Amino acid sequence: MLIIDQNLLEIDNLLEKIMDEFLKFPEVEAYQKAKADFMVDENLQSQLKTLQDNSEYIAFRPELRALQHEINLNEKVYAFRLAENDLQQILTALTKKITNSISEQIYVDENLPLKGGQHGRHHGKH
């Protein structure tokens, strides 16, 4: 059972301050802008919906594979993925600092698709 005491309240206040400072990072601003650009592109959203609605047929329909390729090459998709990856790198570094202060044996999933190389829990300690 979680006991709420003064220490927990202080930690909560510190977390609020950390979040406020984190939101000032240029990477957060870049992410928010890239996401907004991605979301307001009606043509792109329509293409994504078409692909999502037909996801089980992509392997069998060349026009869907071509659409998927076109989406993957879209500048807004690329910018959004890049900004998302940059933000994830910062979050991973912060999480590692926190977990390492407790134990270096705690695994942190980096979930960085653009990083390359081996990923996942089964590839050793991070």
N, CA and C atoms as a LAMMPS dump frame, in Angstrom:
ITEM: TIMESTEP
0
ITEM: NUMBER OF ATOMS
378
ITEM: BOX BOUNDS ff ff ff
-5.0000000000000000e+02 5.0000000000000000e+02
-5.0000000000000000e+02 5.0000000000000000e+02
-5.0000000000000000e+02 5.0000000000000000e+02
ITEM: ATOMS id mol type element x y z
1 1 1 N 0.843 -1.182 0
2 1 2 C 0 0 0
3 1 3 C 0.884 1.24 0
4 2 1 N 0.552 2.186 -0.821
5 2 2 C 1.314 3.414 -0.933
6 2 3 C 0.903 4.384 0.162
7 3 1 N 1.894 4.811 0.913
8 3 2 C 1.634 5.773 1.979
9 3 3 C 2.059 7.149 1.47
10 4 1 N 1.12 8.072 1.493
11 4 2 C 1.414 9.427 1.041
12 4 3 C 1.936 10.205 2.235
13 5 1 N 3.184 10.646 2.112
14 5 2 C 3.784 11.436 3.185
15 5 3 C 4.464 12.651 2.565
16 6 1 N 5.157 13.391 3.37
17 6 2 C 5.804 14.619 2.923
18 6 3 C 6.842 14.333 1.834
19 7 1 N 7.585 13.215 1.948
20 7 2 C 8.59 12.872 0.942
21 7 3 C 7.962 12.648 -0.43
22 8 1 N 6.85 11.96 -0.447
23 8 2 C 6.158 11.709 -1.705
24 8 3 C 5.64 13.012 -2.319
25 9 1 N 5.151 13.895 -1.495
26 9 2 C 4.68 15.198 -1.987
27 9 3 C 5.84 16.03 -2.537
28 10 1 N 6.99 15.96 -1.889
29 10 2 C 8.162 16.686 -2.381
30 10 3 C 8.615 16.128 -3.729
31 11 1 N 8.598 14.802 -3.852
32 11 2 C 8.965 14.182 -5.122
33 11 3 C 7.991 14.612 -6.211
34 12 1 N 6.713 14.65 -5.897
35 12 2 C 5.708 15.076 -6.859
36 12 3 C 5.962 16.516 -7.315
37 13 1 N 6.304 17.384 -6.388
38 13 2 C 6.616 18.78 -6.729
39 13 3 C 7.856 18.865 -7.608
40 14 1 N 8.865 18.066 -7.293
41 14 2 C 10.071 18.053 -8.115
42 14 3 C 9.781 17.535 -9.519
43 15 1 N 8.926 16.542 -9.624
44 15 2 C 8.55 16.028 -10.939
45 15 3 C 7.85 17.097 -11.776
46 16 1 N 7.02 17.878 -11.142
47 16 2 C 6.353 18.99 -11.848
48 16 3 C 7.387 19.971 -12.397
49 17 1 N 8.395 20.279 -11.596
50 17 2 C 9.454 21.201 -12.035
51 17 3 C 10.25 20.595 -13.183
52 18 1 N 10.55 19.303 -13.075
53 18 2 C 11.289 18.625 -14.142
54 18 3 C 10.478 18.659 -15.436
55 19 1 N 9.202 18.372 -15.348
56 19 2 C 8.348 18.395 -16.545
57 19 3 C 8.307 19.788 -17.16
58 20 1 N 8.189 20.805 -16.323
59 20 2 C 8.169 22.172 -16.838
60 20 3 C 9.467 22.502 -17.578
61 21 1 N 10.587 22.087 -17.03
62 21 2 C 11.88 22.33 -17.67
63 21 3 C 12.035 21.487 -18.93
64 22 1 N 11.584 20.252 -18.869
65 22 2 C 11.675 19.36 -20.021
66 22 3 C 10.92 19.933 -21.216
67 23 1 N 9.767 20.511 -20.957
68 23 2 C 8.957 21.073 -22.041
69 23 3 C 9.62 22.264 -22.719
70 24 1 N 10.664 22.797 -22.118
71 24 2 C 11.412 23.917 -22.71
72 24 3 C 12.509 23.452 -23.656
73 25 1 N 12.802 22.154 -23.697
74 25 2 C 13.856 21.63 -24.566
75 25 3 C 13.512 21.921 -26.023
76 26 1 N 14.503 22.285 -26.83
77 26 2 C 14.234 22.516 -28.261
78 26 3 C 13.727 21.259 -28.967
79 27 1 N 14.136 20.083 -28.487
80 27 2 C 13.68 18.837 -29.097
81 27 3 C 12.177 18.629 -28.886
82 28 1 N 11.669 19.089 -27.762
83 28 2 C 10.227 18.981 -27.504
84 28 3 C 9.47 19.904 -28.456
85 29 1 N 9.971 21.102 -28.616
86 29 2 C 9.346 22.053 -29.544
87 29 3 C 9.384 21.51 -30.976
88 30 1 N 10.524 20.942 -31.374
89 30 2 C 10.651 20.373 -32.722
90 30 3 C 9.674 19.214 -32.905
91 31 1 N 9.532 18.386 -31.869
92 31 2 C 8.597 17.263 -31.928
93 31 3 C 7.162 17.771 -32.084
94 32 1 N 6.796 18.75 -31.283
95 32 2 C 5.431 19.279 -31.331
96 32 3 C 5.12 19.885 -32.692
97 33 1 N 6.098 20.589 -33.274
98 33 2 C 5.896 21.177 -34.589
99 33 3 C 5.78 20.093 -35.66
100 34 1 N 6.676 19.098 -35.599
101 34 2 C 6.641 18.018 -36.585
102 34 3 C 5.34 17.233 -36.484
103 35 1 N 4.875 16.999 -35.268
104 35 2 C 3.618 16.272 -35.082
105 35 3 C 2.445 17.084 -35.632
106 36 1 N 2.441 18.385 -35.357
107 36 2 C 1.355 19.239 -35.856
108 36 3 C 1.345 19.248 -37.386
109 37 1 N 2.518 19.387 -38.003
110 37 2 C 2.612 19.376 -39.472
111 37 3 C 2.12 18.043 -40.031
112 38 1 N 2.478 16.968 -39.362
113 38 2 C 2.064 15.619 -39.753
114 38 3 C 0.541 15.471 -39.665
115 39 1 N -0.023 15.942 -38.572
116 39 2 C -1.45 15.755 -38.315
117 39 3 C -2.347 16.616 -39.209
118 40 1 N -1.903 17.805 -39.596
119 40 2 C -2.772 18.689 -40.389
120 40 3 C -2.712 18.412 -41.887
121 41 1 N -1.803 17.561 -42.31
122 41 2 C -1.712 17.227 -43.734
123 41 3 C -2.842 16.256 -44.071
124 42 1 N -3.919 16.784 -44.632
125 42 2 C -5.112 15.98 -44.904
126 42 3 C -4.847 14.848 -45.895
127 43 1 N -4.041 15.127 -46.908
128 43 2 C -3.719 14.091 -47.893
129 43 3 C -2.953 12.942 -47.223
130 44 1 N -1.975 13.278 -46.428
131 44 2 C -1.199 12.26 -45.723
132 44 3 C -2.086 11.454 -44.782
133 45 1 N -2.946 12.128 -44.04
134 45 2 C -3.844 11.419 -43.12
135 45 3 C -4.8 10.495 -43.87
136 46 1 N -5.244 10.94 -45.03
137 46 2 C -6.11 10.104 -45.853
138 46 3 C -5.357 8.864 -46.341
139 47 1 N -4.111 9.063 -46.779
140 47 2 C -3.294 7.934 -47.215
141 47 3 C -3.068 6.949 -46.064
142 48 1 N -2.778 7.469 -44.888
143 48 2 C -2.557 6.613 -43.725
144 48 3 C -3.818 5.815 -43.372
145 49 1 N -4.966 6.467 -43.476
146 49 2 C -6.23 5.776 -43.19
147 49 3 C -6.46 4.657 -44.2
148 50 1 N -6.213 4.942 -45.471
149 50 2 C -6.357 3.918 -46.503
150 50 3 C -5.453 2.731 -46.203
151 51 1 N -4.22 3.018 -45.847
152 51 2 C -3.279 1.95 -45.535
153 51 3 C -3.706 1.174 -44.289
154 52 1 N -4.154 1.883 -43.287
155 52 2 C -4.599 1.229 -42.05
156 52 3 C -5.837 0.357 -42.306
157 53 1 N -6.768 0.877 -43.069
158 53 2 C -8 0.129 -43.362
159 53 3 C -7.738 -1.132 -44.178
160 54 1 N -6.621 -1.149 -44.889
161 54 2 C -6.304 -2.283 -45.756
162 54 3 C -5.014 -2.993 -45.346
163 55 1 N -4.607 -2.844 -44.105
164 55 2 C -3.31 -3.347 -43.664
165 55 3 C -3.124 -4.846 -43.897
166 56 1 N -4.188 -5.611 -43.788
167 56 2 C -4.059 -7.059 -43.965
168 56 3 C -3.838 -7.462 -45.427
169 57 1 N -3.993 -6.511 -46.355
170 57 2 C -3.855 -6.82 -47.781
171 57 3 C -2.575 -6.271 -48.398
172 58 1 N -1.751 -5.586 -47.611
173 58 2 C -0.549 -4.931 -48.153
174 58 3 C 0.343 -5.915 -48.905
175 59 1 N 0.523 -7.098 -48.348
176 59 2 C 1.405 -8.087 -48.979
177 59 3 C 0.875 -8.561 -50.331
178 60 1 N -0.42 -8.408 -50.569
179 60 2 C -1.043 -8.953 -51.78
180 60 3 C -1.416 -7.897 -52.818
181 61 1 N -1.331 -6.634 -52.432
182 61 2 C -1.758 -5.575 -53.352
183 61 3 C -0.611 -4.596 -53.595
184 62 1 N -0.07 -4.622 -54.805
185 62 2 C 1.076 -3.762 -55.125
186 62 3 C 0.79 -2.271 -54.93
187 63 1 N -0.453 -1.852 -55.18
188 63 2 C -0.762 -0.427 -55.025
189 63 3 C -0.689 -0.005 -53.549
190 64 1 N -0.984 -0.921 -52.65
191 64 2 C -0.865 -0.611 -51.218
192 64 3 C 0.601 -0.572 -50.787
193 65 1 N 1.408 -1.47 -51.357
194 65 2 C 2.853 -1.423 -51.064
195 65 3 C 3.453 -0.133 -51.594
196 66 1 N 3.002 0.301 -52.758
197 66 2 C 3.489 1.561 -53.335
198 66 3 C 3.056 2.74 -52.462
199 67 1 N 1.833 2.695 -51.97
200 67 2 C 1.341 3.747 -51.08
201 67 3 C 2.154 3.768 -49.786
202 68 1 N 2.434 2.603 -49.243
203 68 2 C 3.241 2.503 -48.025
204 68 3 C 4.63 3.101 -48.256
205 69 1 N 5.214 2.801 -49.387
206 69 2 C 6.526 3.345 -49.744
207 69 3 C 6.458 4.872 -49.871
208 70 1 N 5.417 5.356 -50.517
209 70 2 C 5.234 6.808 -50.682
210 70 3 C 5.11 7.489 -49.321
211 71 1 N 4.351 6.897 -48.422
212 71 2 C 4.189 7.454 -47.077
213 71 3 C 5.526 7.471 -46.345
214 72 1 N 6.27 6.387 -46.455
215 72 2 C 7.56 6.304 -45.774
216 72 3 C 8.564 7.335 -46.278
217 73 1 N 8.393 7.772 -47.52
218 73 2 C 9.295 8.77 -48.092
219 73 3 C 8.789 10.206 -47.918
220 74 1 N 7.623 10.353 -47.362
221 74 2 C 7.032 11.679 -47.163
222 74 3 C 7.888 12.494 -46.185
223 75 1 N 8.16 13.74 -46.552
224 75 2 C 9.008 14.611 -45.724
225 75 3 C 8.439 14.816 -44.319
226 76 1 N 7.14 14.946 -44.208
227 76 2 C 6.515 15.169 -42.902
228 76 3 C 6.59 13.922 -42.024
229 77 1 N 6.447 12.768 -42.635
230 77 2 C 6.581 11.508 -41.894
231 77 3 C 8.016 11.369 -41.403
232 78 1 N 8.965 11.648 -42.281
233 78 2 C 10.378 11.547 -41.913
234 78 3 C 10.719 12.529 -40.786
235 79 1 N 10.274 13.766 -40.914
236 79 2 C 10.561 14.771 -39.881
237 79 3 C 9.936 14.381 -38.543
238 80 1 N 8.724 13.849 -38.588
239 80 2 C 8.047 13.424 -37.364
240 80 3 C 8.797 12.265 -36.717
241 81 1 N 9.194 11.284 -37.511
242 81 2 C 9.939 10.129 -36.969
243 81 3 C 11.274 10.565 -36.376
244 82 1 N 11.944 11.47 -37.063
245 82 2 C 13.236 11.957 -36.578
246 82 3 C 13.068 12.713 -35.259
247 83 1 N 12.082 13.589 -35.191
248 83 2 C 11.826 14.351 -33.967
249 83 3 C 11.414 13.419 -32.829
250 84 1 N 10.623 12.423 -33.152
251 84 2 C 10.198 11.436 -32.162
252 84 3 C 11.401 10.664 -31.622
253 85 1 N 12.304 10.289 -32.509
254 85 2 C 13.506 9.563 -32.117
255 85 3 C 14.415 10.431 -31.238
256 86 1 N 14.576 11.7 -31.602
257 86 2 C 15.394 12.611 -30.8
258 86 3 C 14.839 12.755 -29.388
259 87 1 N 13.536 12.881 -29.3
260 87 2 C 12.878 13.01 -27.997
261 87 3 C 13.019 11.713 -27.199
262 88 1 N 12.874 10.584 -27.868
263 88 2 C 13.014 9.294 -27.198
264 88 3 C 14.426 9.109 -26.656
265 89 1 N 15.426 9.595 -27.355
266 89 2 C 16.812 9.499 -26.877
267 89 3 C 16.981 10.242 -25.559
268 90 1 N 16.402 11.417 -25.461
269 90 2 C 16.489 12.197 -24.222
270 90 3 C 15.764 11.471 -23.096
271 91 1 N 14.564 10.982 -23.379
272 91 2 C 13.793 10.265 -22.36
273 91 3 C 14.526 8.997 -21.902
274 92 1 N 15.157 8.309 -22.821
275 92 2 C 15.912 7.106 -22.475
276 92 3 C 17.096 7.457 -21.581
277 93 1 N 17.816 8.519 -21.917
278 93 2 C 18.965 8.923 -21.102
279 93 3 C 18.523 9.284 -19.682
280 94 1 N 17.423 10.01 -19.57
281 94 2 C 16.912 10.362 -18.239
282 94 3 C 16.478 9.122 -17.465
283 95 1 N 15.805 8.216 -18.138
284 95 2 C 15.346 6.985 -17.494
285 95 3 C 16.53 6.148 -17.025
286 96 1 N 17.576 6.068 -17.847
287 96 2 C 18.767 5.312 -17.46
288 96 3 C 19.425 5.91 -16.214
289 97 1 N 19.482 7.235 -16.145
290 97 2 C 20.064 7.874 -14.964
291 97 3 C 19.275 7.512 -13.71
292 98 1 N 17.972 7.534 -13.836
293 98 2 C 17.125 7.211 -12.686
294 98 3 C 17.297 5.748 -12.287
295 99 1 N 17.197 4.856 -13.266
296 99 2 C 17.288 3.426 -12.927
297 99 3 C 18.682 3.042 -12.453
298 100 1 N 19.722 3.622 -13.038
299 100 2 C 21.083 3.3 -12.603
300 100 3 C 21.366 3.779 -11.188
301 101 1 N 20.645 4.802 -10.758
302 101 2 C 20.838 5.252 -9.371
303 101 3 C 20.287 4.214 -8.392
304 102 1 N 19.395 3.364 -8.864
305 102 2 C 18.835 2.29 -8.042
306 102 3 C 19.672 1.025 -8.223
307 103 1 N 19.861 0.622 -9.488
308 103 2 C 20.636 -0.573 -9.792
309 103 3 C 20.976 -0.569 -11.275
310 104 1 N 22.221 -0.936 -11.582
311 104 2 C 22.619 -1.035 -12.99
312 104 3 C 22.024 -2.266 -13.658
313 105 1 N 21.407 -3.133 -12.897
314 105 2 C 20.805 -4.352 -13.425
315 105 3 C 19.398 -4.115 -13.985
316 106 1 N 18.846 -2.939 -13.76
317 106 2 C 17.511 -2.634 -14.27
318 106 3 C 17.632 -2.303 -15.754
319 107 1 N 16.849 -3 -16.544
320 107 2 C 16.885 -2.834 -17.995
321 107 3 C 15.997 -1.666 -18.432
322 108 1 N 16.517 -0.857 -19.346
323 108 2 C 15.749 0.231 -19.943
324 108 3 C 15.643 -0.039 -21.438
325 109 1 N 14.419 -0.236 -21.917
326 109 2 C 14.191 -0.457 -23.339
327 109 3 C 14.314 0.874 -24.054
328 110 1 N 15.294 0.969 -24.926
329 110 2 C 15.54 2.237 -25.617
330 110 3 C 14.508 2.542 -26.685
331 111 1 N 13.955 1.528 -27.33
332 111 2 C 12.909 1.73 -28.328
333 111 3 C 13.256 2.841 -29.31
334 112 1 N 14.462 2.77 -29.864
335 112 2 C 14.926 3.776 -30.817
336 112 3 C 15.067 3.142 -32.199
337 113 1 N 13.997 3.142 -32.981
338 113 2 C 14.037 2.464 -34.276
339 113 3 C 15.047 3.052 -35.253
340 114 1 N 15.389 4.311 -35.118
341 114 2 C 16.327 4.929 -36.049
342 114 3 C 17.774 4.809 -35.588
343 115 1 N 17.983 4.207 -34.422
344 115 2 C 19.338 4.079 -33.881
345 115 3 C 20.152 3.056 -34.645
346 116 1 N 19.51 1.982 -35.103
347 116 2 C 20.222 0.922 -35.809
348 116 3 C 20.879 -0.022 -34.829
349 117 1 N 21.421 -1.091 -35.345
350 117 2 C 22.085 -2.067 -34.482
351 117 3 C 21.093 -2.969 -33.804
352 118 1 N 21.561 -3.657 -32.777
353 118 2 C 20.723 -4.622 -32.083
354 118 3 C 19.909 -3.94 -31.003
355 119 1 N 18.689 -4.39 -30.846
356 119 2 C 17.787 -3.847 -29.855
357 119 3 C 17.227 -4.974 -29.015
358 120 1 N 16.644 -4.59 -27.945
359 120 2 C 15.866 -5.553 -27.186
360 120 3 C 16.587 -6.11 -25.995
361 121 1 N 15.822 -6.697 -25.158
362 121 2 C 16.275 -7.227 -23.894
363 121 3 C 17.258 -8.377 -24.06
364 122 1 N 17.175 -9.105 -25.138
365 122 2 C 17.954 -10.318 -25.298
366 122 3 C 19.353 -10.058 -25.845
367 123 1 N 19.73 -8.808 -25.985
368 123 2 C 21.044 -8.496 -26.545
369 123 3 C 21.993 -7.932 -25.502
370 124 1 N 21.765 -8.247 -24.253
371 124 2 C 22.706 -7.831 -23.22
372 124 3 C 22.241 -6.648 -22.433
373 125 1 N 22.995 -6.382 -21.383
374 125 2 C 22.657 -5.286 -20.478
375 125 3 C 23.026 -3.959 -21.12
376 126 1 N 22.211 -2.957 -20.881
377 126 2 C 22.454 -1.62 -21.435
378 126 3 C 23.016 -0.734 -20.361
